Amino acid sequence: MSKTILIVDDAPTIRQMVNYALGGGEFKIVEACDGEEALAKLKNGLRPDLVITDLNMPKMDGITLIKNIRELPSHRFVPVLMLTTESQPAKKREGQAAGASGWIVKPFTPEQLLKVVGMMIR
């Protein structure tokens, strides 16, 4: 059975790149364009094995999304990977405090993403 990954990013090109990097049919990919859409999908029964989210998005940013995910009993322990242009240590600490499981700075290579995803959900 394939693992489900929720990709959350306001940039369609980034969602496509992540989807391509994770391609090959090994994963079921679900996309959301911001934190609000992602949270709605989670509350409506989506049970991903991993969430990959951007930090800077309209409506609801990645840190707020992670905090909301951690408040949902059914999703409290789902790994959440931040995939963002932000590389400042203070932002990473904020993400970690919110409950982020990992952090990758854009641009990324498909190999880098696959390695981290593999460590998080296998």
C-alpha positions as CSV (number, residue, x, y, z in Angstrom):
1,M,0.0,0.0,0.0
2,S,1.4,3.4,-1.0
3,K,2.0,6.1,1.5
4,T,0.1,9.4,1.3
5,I,1.9,12.7,1.2
6,L,0.1,16.1,1.5
7,I,2.0,18.9,-0.3
8,V,1.1,22.4,0.9
9,D,2.6,25.3,-1.1
10,D,1.0,28.4,-2.6
11,A,3.3,28.1,-5.7
12,P,1.9,25.6,-8.2
13,T,5.4,25.2,-9.7
14,I,6.8,24.0,-6.3
15,R,3.9,21.6,-5.8
16,Q,4.7,20.2,-9.3
17,M,8.4,19.9,-8.5
18,V,7.8,18.1,-5.3
19,N,5.3,15.9,-7.0
20,Y,7.8,15.1,-9.7
21,A,10.6,14.4,-7.2
22,L,8.3,12.0,-5.4
23,G,7.0,10.5,-8.6
24,G,7.0,7.0,-9.9
25,G,3.8,6.0,-8.2
26,E,5.4,5.1,-4.9
27,F,3.4,7.7,-3.1
28,K,-0.2,9.0,-3.3
29,I,0.1,12.8,-3.6
30,V,-2.5,15.2,-2.3
31,E,-2.0,19.0,-2.8
32,A,-3.2,22.1,-1.0
33,C,-2.5,25.7,-2.0
34,D,-2.3,27.0,1.6
35,G,-2.6,26.1,5.2
36,E,-6.3,26.7,5.4
37,E,-7.0,24.3,2.5
38,A,-4.6,21.7,4.0
39,L,-6.2,21.9,7.4
40,A,-9.7,21.5,5.9
41,K,-8.6,18.4,4.1
42,L,-7.2,17.0,7.3
43,K,-10.3,17.8,9.2
44,N,-12.4,16.1,6.5
45,G,-10.7,12.8,6.9
46,L,-7.4,12.9,5.0
47,R,-4.9,10.7,6.8
48,P,-1.5,11.5,5.3
49,D,1.7,9.7,6.3
50,L,3.6,12.9,5.8
51,V,2.9,16.6,5.3
52,I,5.4,18.7,3.3
53,T,4.6,22.4,3.8
54,D,6.0,25.8,2.8
55,L,6.5,28.4,5.5
56,N,5.3,31.6,3.8
57,M,1.8,31.3,2.4
58,P,-1.3,33.4,2.3
59,K,-4.3,32.8,4.6
60,M,-2.3,30.4,6.9
61,D,1.4,30.1,7.1
62,G,3.3,26.8,7.6
63,I,4.1,27.4,11.3
64,T,0.4,28.1,12.1
65,L,-0.5,25.0,10.0
66,I,1.8,22.8,12.1
67,K,0.4,24.1,15.3
68,N,-3.1,23.3,14.1
69,I,-2.0,19.8,13.0
70,R,-0.5,19.1,16.4
71,E,-3.8,20.1,18.0
72,L,-5.7,17.4,16.0
73,P,-5.6,14.1,18.0
74,S,-5.7,12.0,14.9
75,H,-2.8,13.9,13.3
76,R,-0.7,14.8,16.4
77,F,2.2,12.5,15.4
78,V,2.1,12.9,11.6
79,P,5.6,14.0,10.5
80,V,5.7,17.5,9.0
81,L,8.5,18.6,6.8
82,M,9.1,22.3,6.2
83,L,10.2,23.0,2.6
84,T,11.0,26.7,2.5
85,T,13.4,29.4,1.3
86,E,13.8,30.4,5.0
87,S,17.1,29.3,6.4
88,Q,17.5,31.5,9.5
89,P,18.2,29.6,12.7
90,A,15.5,31.5,14.5
91,K,12.9,30.4,12.0
92,K,14.0,26.8,12.2
93,R,13.7,27.0,16.0
94,E,10.2,28.4,15.7
95,G,9.3,25.6,13.3
96,Q,10.8,23.0,15.6
97,A,8.9,24.5,18.6
98,A,5.7,24.3,16.6
99,G,6.3,20.6,15.9
100,A,8.1,20.5,12.6
101,S,9.8,17.1,12.1
102,G,12.4,18.3,9.5
103,W,13.5,21.3,7.4
104,I,14.7,21.5,3.8
105,V,15.8,24.8,2.3
106,K,14.8,25.6,-1.3
107,P,16.1,25.0,-3.8
108,F,16.3,21.3,-3.2
109,T,17.3,18.3,-5.3
110,P,15.0,15.4,-5.9
111,E,17.6,13.1,-4.2
112,Q,17.7,15.3,-1.1
113,L,13.9,15.3,-0.8
114,L,13.6,11.6,-1.4
115,K,16.2,10.8,1.2
116,V,14.5,13.0,3.9
117,V,11.0,11.6,3.0
118,G,12.4,8.1,3.2
119,M,13.7,8.7,6.7
120,M,10.5,10.2,7.9
121,I,7.9,7.7,6.7
122,R,9.6,4.3,6.3
